[in-house]
């Protein structure tokens, strides 16, 4: 992978990670048109650490409050903020589905589920589901009303993003809208919920393939991660402002259009699955 390819993939990762359009799908599709080919599940997981670093920076105050309150909940003499302490438990609880399913179906996730036919269908199907959720969801509940049941359901929604094309944020936001939460509340919890899963996945892949990260591979991966951090931070700022005022219709149209074009290219033999 050349440095230019690495930066392009990193920018693409950052631009699409927090939007409900599936960053893994975009990296997988982009790889089909680059000389280096499919960047692979390990590269994708490691580069996502860059985007999660952007989340840590942007939500640093929220994260500090949640972590502090969660640890304080174990101390009898402490009186932590009940909402922040509960958020800590909900994030941990919501992380369990993706952790368990990620281990159980690791070979499939890194193998045949990366087939572009699967990616195209997931882009279309979950794009339509996002449209239905945005139109039919009540969008009235704030994040403070998040229940234990909803936390588990949102965790399973996030786990569906193990399949390229679903979208981590898209799956969680869709479920949040269907459960009646406001657009911004669903997106904010989606970002916070992704932190443990993405950091754990990226760190695991980094350790697992450490011996393979020669200078030829380590440098492009590092460049891509830095590019993902820079573009990802900008997207968070714009996205949270945008969704408080507009619907997800543009993302629905984009997903369905991209998935349809991908299917046409596959069926015509222009793109290898």
C-alpha positions as CSV (number, residue, x, y, z in Angstrom):
1,X,0.0,0.0,0.0
2,X,1.4,3.4,-1.0
3,X,1.4,6.4,1.3
4,X,-1.2,8.1,-0.9
5,X,-3.5,5.1,-0.8
6,X,-3.1,4.9,3.0
7,X,-4.1,8.6,3.4
8,X,-7.0,8.2,1.1
9,X,-8.3,5.2,3.0
10,X,-7.8,6.9,6.3
11,X,-9.7,10.0,5.2
12,X,-12.5,7.8,3.9
13,X,-12.6,5.9,7.2
14,X,-12.9,9.1,9.2
15,X,-15.5,10.6,6.8
16,X,-17.7,7.5,7.0
17,X,-17.2,6.0,10.4
18,X,-19.7,8.3,12.2
19,X,-22.2,8.7,9.4
20,X,-24.8,5.9,9.0
21,X,-23.3,4.7,5.7
22,X,-20.8,1.9,6.9
23,X,-17.1,2.8,6.9
24,X,-16.1,-0.9,6.5
25,X,-18.2,-1.1,3.3
26,X,-16.5,2.0,1.9
27,X,-13.0,0.7,2.7
28,X,-13.9,-2.7,1.2
29,X,-15.3,-1.1,-2.0
30,X,-12.4,1.4,-2.3
31,X,-10.0,-1.5,-2.1
32,X,-11.5,-3.0,-5.2
33,X,-10.3,0.1,-7.2
34,X,-6.9,0.5,-5.6
35,X,-3.7,-1.3,-6.8
36,X,-3.2,-2.6,-3.2
37,X,-6.6,-4.3,-3.2
38,X,-8.9,-5.0,-0.2
39,X,-7.2,-3.5,2.8
40,X,-8.5,-6.4,5.0
41,X,-10.3,-6.7,8.3
42,X,-7.2,-6.2,10.4
43,X,-6.2,-2.9,8.6
44,X,-9.8,-1.7,9.0
45,X,-9.9,-2.5,12.7
46,X,-6.6,-0.8,13.4
47,X,-7.5,2.4,11.5
48,X,-10.7,2.6,13.4
49,X,-8.6,3.4,16.5
50,X,-7.9,6.8,14.8
51,X,-11.6,7.6,14.6
52,X,-12.2,6.4,18.2
53,X,-9.4,8.7,19.3
54,X,-11.5,11.5,17.8
55,X,-14.4,10.4,19.8
56,X,-12.3,10.3,23.0
57,X,-11.2,13.9,22.3
58,X,-14.6,15.3,21.4
59,X,-16.5,13.6,24.3
60,X,-13.6,13.8,26.8
61,X,-15.7,15.6,29.4
62,X,-18.7,13.2,29.1
63,X,-16.3,10.2,29.2
64,X,-14.5,11.6,32.3
65,X,-17.9,12.1,34.1
66,X,-19.2,8.6,33.2
67,X,-16.0,6.8,34.2
68,X,-15.6,8.7,37.4
69,X,-19.3,8.1,38.4
70,X,-19.0,4.4,37.4
71,X,-16.0,3.8,39.7
72,X,-17.6,5.9,42.4
73,X,-20.7,3.7,42.3
74,X,-18.6,0.9,44.0
75,X,-17.8,3.1,47.0
76,X,-20.4,3.1,49.8
77,X,-19.6,6.6,50.9
78,X,-19.7,8.1,47.4
79,X,-22.7,9.7,45.8
80,X,-22.1,9.7,42.1
81,X,-24.4,11.2,39.6
82,X,-27.0,8.4,39.0
83,X,-27.3,9.2,35.2
84,X,-23.6,9.1,34.6
85,X,-23.1,5.9,36.7
86,X,-26.0,4.2,34.8
87,X,-24.5,5.3,31.5
88,X,-21.3,3.5,32.4
89,X,-23.2,0.3,33.1
90,X,-25.3,0.7,29.9
91,X,-22.2,1.1,27.7
92,X,-20.6,-2.0,29.2
93,X,-23.8,-4.0,28.9
94,X,-24.3,-2.8,25.3
95,X,-20.7,-3.8,24.4
96,X,-21.3,-7.5,25.4
97,X,-23.3,-8.5,22.2
98,X,-20.6,-7.3,19.8
99,X,-17.8,-8.8,21.9
100,X,-19.5,-12.2,22.1
101,X,-20.7,-12.4,18.5
102,X,-17.4,-11.0,17.2
103,X,-15.5,-13.9,18.8
104,X,-18.1,-16.5,17.8
105,X,-18.2,-15.5,14.2
106,X,-14.6,-14.2,13.7
107,X,-13.8,-16.4,10.8
108,X,-17.0,-15.5,8.9
109,X,-16.5,-11.8,9.6
110,X,-13.0,-11.9,8.2
111,X,-14.0,-14.2,5.4
112,X,-17.1,-14.7,3.3
113,X,-19.1,-11.8,4.9
114,X,-16.6,-9.5,3.2
115,X,-18.1,-10.5,-0.1
116,X,-19.3,-7.4,-1.9
117,X,-22.7,-8.9,-2.7
118,X,-23.3,-9.1,1.0
119,X,-22.1,-5.5,1.4
120,X,-24.3,-4.2,-1.4
121,X,-27.4,-5.9,0.0
122,X,-26.7,-4.6,3.5
123,X,-26.2,-1.1,2.3
124,X,-29.7,-1.1,0.6
125,X,-31.6,-3.0,3.3
126,X,-30.3,-1.1,6.3
127,X,-30.6,2.2,4.4
128,X,-34.3,1.5,3.9
129,X,-34.6,0.5,7.6
130,X,-33.0,3.8,8.6
131,X,-35.5,5.7,6.4
132,X,-38.4,3.9,8.1
133,X,-37.1,4.5,11.6
134,X,-36.5,8.2,10.9
135,X,-40.0,8.6,9.5
136,X,-41.9,6.4,11.9
137,X,-39.9,6.9,15.2
138,X,-41.4,9.3,17.7
139,X,-38.0,11.0,18.3
140,X,-39.1,12.4,21.7
141,X,-37.0,10.6,24.3
142,X,-33.8,12.2,25.6
143,X,-30.7,10.2,26.4
144,X,-31.5,10.4,30.1
145,X,-34.5,8.1,29.5
146,X,-32.4,5.3,28.3
147,X,-33.4,2.0,30.0
148,X,-31.6,-1.2,30.6
149,X,-33.7,-3.0,28.0
150,X,-33.0,-0.3,25.4
151,X,-29.3,-0.4,26.2
152,X,-29.2,-4.2,25.5
153,X,-31.2,-3.7,22.3
154,X,-28.9,-1.0,21.1
155,X,-25.9,-3.2,21.9
156,X,-27.3,-5.9,19.6
157,X,-28.0,-3.3,16.9
158,X,-24.3,-2.3,17.1
159,X,-23.3,-5.9,16.8
160,X,-25.0,-6.2,13.4
161,X,-22.3,-3.9,12.1
162,X,-19.9,-6.8,12.2
163,X,-21.3,-7.4,8.7
164,X,-19.8,-4.8,6.3
165,X,-22.5,-2.6,4.9
166,X,-24.7,-2.4,8.0
167,X,-22.9,0.5,9.7
168,X,-22.1,0.7,13.4
169,X,-23.6,4.1,13.8
170,X,-26.4,3.4,11.3
171,X,-27.5,0.2,13.1
172,X,-27.5,1.8,16.6
173,X,-29.1,5.0,15.4
174,X,-31.8,3.1,13.5
175,X,-32.6,1.1,16.7
176,X,-32.6,4.3,18.8
177,X,-35.1,6.0,16.5
178,X,-37.4,3.0,16.5
179,X,-37.3,3.0,20.3
180,X,-38.4,6.6,20.2
181,X,-35.2,8.5,21.0
182,X,-34.3,11.8,19.5
183,X,-31.9,11.9,16.6
184,X,-29.1,13.5,18.6
185,X,-29.6,11.3,21.6
186,X,-29.4,8.1,19.5
187,X,-26.3,9.4,17.7
188,X,-24.5,10.5,20.9
189,X,-25.1,7.1,22.6
190,X,-23.9,5.4,19.3
191,X,-20.6,7.2,19.5
192,X,-20.1,6.4,23.2
193,X,-21.2,2.8,22.8
194,X,-18.6,2.2,20.1
195,X,-15.6,3.2,22.2
196,X,-15.0,0.0,24.1
197,X,-15.7,-2.3,21.1
198,X,-13.7,-0.4,18.5
199,X,-10.7,0.1,20.8
200,X,-10.7,-3.5,21.9
201,X,-11.1,-4.8,18.3
202,X,-8.3,-2.5,17.0
203,X,-5.9,-3.4,19.9
204,X,-6.6,-7.1,19.4
205,X,-5.9,-7.0,15.7
206,X,-2.8,-4.9,16.3
207,X,-1.4,-7.5,18.7
208,X,-2.5,-10.4,16.6
209,X,-0.8,-9.1,13.5
210,X,2.1,-7.4,15.2
211,X,4.8,-9.6,13.6
212,X,3.4,-8.8,10.1
213,X,3.6,-5.0,10.6
214,X,6.8,-4.5,8.8
215,X,7.9,-1.0,7.7
216,X,6.1,-1.5,4.5
217,X,2.8,-2.1,6.3
218,X,3.3,-0.2,9.6
219,X,3.9,3.2,8.0
220,X,0.8,3.1,5.7
221,X,-1.4,1.9,8.6
222,X,0.0,4.7,10.9
223,X,-0.7,7.3,8.1
224,X,-4.2,6.0,7.6
225,X,-4.9,6.1,11.3
226,X,-3.8,9.7,11.6
227,X,-5.9,10.7,8.6
228,X,-8.9,8.9,10.1
229,X,-8.5,10.8,13.3
230,X,-8.4,14.2,11.6
231,X,-11.3,13.7,9.3
232,X,-13.3,11.8,11.9
233,X,-13.1,14.7,14.4
234,X,-14.4,17.1,11.8
235,X,-17.3,14.8,10.9
236,X,-18.4,14.5,14.6
237,X,-18.7,18.2,14.9
238,X,-20.7,18.7,11.7
239,X,-22.8,15.6,12.1
240,X,-24.2,16.3,15.6
241,X,-25.2,19.8,14.4
242,X,-26.7,18.6,11.2
243,X,-29.0,15.8,12.6
244,X,-30.5,18.2,15.2
245,X,-32.0,20.1,12.2
246,X,-32.4,17.6,9.3
247,X,-33.6,14.1,8.7
248,X,-31.6,11.1,7.6
249,X,-33.2,11.1,4.1
250,X,-30.0,12.1,2.3
251,X,-28.1,9.2,3.9
252,X,-30.9,6.8,3.0
253,X,-30.7,7.9,-0.6
254,X,-26.9,7.6,-0.6
255,X,-26.9,4.1,0.9
256,X,-29.5,2.8,-1.5
257,X,-27.8,4.4,-4.5
258,X,-24.4,3.2,-3.6
259,X,-25.7,-0.4,-2.9
260,X,-27.5,-0.4,-6.2
261,X,-24.5,0.8,-8.2
262,X,-22.4,-1.8,-6.5
263,X,-24.9,-4.5,-7.4
264,X,-24.9,-3.4,-11.0
265,X,-21.1,-3.4,-11.2
266,X,-21.0,-6.9,-9.6
267,X,-23.7,-8.4,-11.9
268,X,-22.0,-6.8,-15.0
269,X,-18.7,-8.3,-14.0
270,X,-17.0,-4.9,-13.6
271,X,-16.2,-5.5,-9.9
272,X,-15.0,-8.7,-8.4
273,X,-17.0,-9.8,-5.4
